[in-house]
């Protein structure tokens, strides 16, 4: 068995950043996490990585990448769009050529599940400006992942894990909890980053359910939740008018006077299945 390539002996991360002139860029949503104690904790939150293939999105200067190299992961693929950071991770890959691969690409445009064999995980400190769309794309193929350990702005993390009836409950939480078991695992203050963001961050763990919706059903759920939460103050009979309204709600056994934030995940599941069935019948 290939033993983990320890990151001990590497120069301090701040020195690497200075040598490469790697300043965090707002346009890329970059905030670099440099504290090795915190990055080690994030890697540990992903559980036992022995035999797992890990995809890291947006590694930046490689703080979390170094922590992942210290685990038992079978291999790490770092996907980075910033060519400056690619140069840094390429240098790090020379330290562990059998376990670390760098791919210069926009993660929004790549099917990450094709990059490595199962079992596979995503572990990432996501760029703030694309974290939500990236997550929704991965939820569409949740069956491909054994686990996702992702850092977001704290507000986004709260939306992912929000309970029905709470202020943060919405479309993102329904999609995430419908496909995964979700939980906030760690809170990180702004001062842990360089430069410090204006908001706190949080790490969310998502473990996909054993049974996953097929693509048609997932599309139906996206349409139902987009309509239901698109106008939160509307009663459902009005909010869902474009996709069946009263008739759809009656068939699902849901009062049309209710609002989206009062529905449980199971209620949305019934609506999505009915909507998918109706859509298939029309086509």
C-alpha positions, 0 to 999 in steps of 0.5 A: 500500500502507498503510504501518505506523502506527509507535507512536513518539510515543505516551506511555510504556506505564506512563504510559498504564496509570497514567492509566487506572488499569489494574491487572493482575487475578489473576482475569483471569490478567493480567501486563502485558508492558511492555518494548518490546524484548521485545514487538518480538522477539515480533512478529518471531518471527511472521515476515514479516507483510506481507499477514497479518491478525493477531488478538491475544487479551488485549492488556491495555494494548497493549504487544504491540499497539504492536509489531504496529503497527510491522510490515507486518501488513495489520491487527490485531484485538485481542480483549479481555474486560476493559472497562478494557483495551478503553478503552486499546486503543480509544484506541490504535486512534484512532492507527491507525484503518485497521489496528487494531480492538478487539473487546470479547469473551471469546475462549473464546466467539468463532470468531476465524477469522471476524473477518478474511480469510485469511491470518491469524495469532494472536499473543498473550501469553495470559492464564495461566488460559485459555491451554490451552483457548484453544489446544485450541480453535484446534487444532481449526481449525488449517487456518484459521491460517497461524501461531500465536505464543503466550506461555504459562507455561513449563511449558505451553510445554514440554508443547506441545513435549514429546517422547515419553518425556519428563516433560512429554509428554501430551495437549496435546503430542500434539494440538499436534504432530499438527496443527502443527510446534511449537517454543519460540522465546523464554524470558521471565523473571518480571521482564519483567512487571508484576506479575511472575508466580511462573513463567517464560514462553515463546513457542511458535511453531505452524505448522499442517501442510498436511493437517489432520484433519476434525472427527470425527477431531479428536474421536476424537483428543481421546477417545483422548488423554484416555483414554490420559493420564487415568491415566498409570500404567495400561497402555494396555489398561486406560486405553483400555478404555472405547473398545476397549482390547485390540481397538483396540490390536491392530488398531493394532499396539500392545502393550497393556502399553505406557503412553501416554507411550511412544507416538509421534504416529504411534501416536496417529494410528493409534489415532484413525483406527481409533476414528473409523472404529469410532464412525462404524460404530456411528452 
